[in-house]
Amino acid sequence: MAGKVFDPAELFLFDGAAEALDDVRQAETAIYARGELIYDGADCPRALGVLLRGRAEAVSPEREGAVLSAFGPGAVFGAAALFGMEQSYVSRIRAVTDCAVLFLPEEMLEQLFLRHPRTAVNYIAFLSSRVRLLNGKIAVLEHSDAESRLYRYLAENCGEDGRLPGRMTMTRLAATLNMGRTSLYRALENLTKKNLIVRKDGKMEVVR
């Protein structure tokens, strides 16, 4: 499996708490083939997933063609299924390429927080950032014109090369944003005219 590999030592949990790494040495690393489900709302591990290698995407359980987000090595998912009564996960995580995922079970995290309080502070900071991101998305929905939704999606999901996530066609992008293709192309044209995105040679650079 080629490609960038994420070092667990760089995970936000261990910022200022490198000694805590020894407590997770026995965590399981699972391998997934391209197209395989990593997380499913009906059947997911009670664990924090860390993508070590490969690319994955979160898709809506209601609309299979709607890609909520795409991510690569270092991405973290599964927090919504931890430390609560709710057993399910809010979206499905699917491997876009062959993937390696490190799973940190809820019980392991609980012991980690007790033994190394700094990791608990780091986890709270991580959750706070997720809440701020969610608030931002809610604000976009409240201001739900096509241009705002498209710009936010591109800003969050275009890679460093300026390209959309793998397999993200214009048809899938329209489904993801719940808009027609005509509205999508009109929004792209308007964002380009406003210099909020730059389109060249099949790439879209987001002006942040």
Summary of the structure (lengths in Angstrom):
residues: 208
radius of gyration: 18.3
end to end distance: 33.2
largest distance: 55.3
contacts: 591
relative contact order: 0.15
helix: 40%
strand: 23%
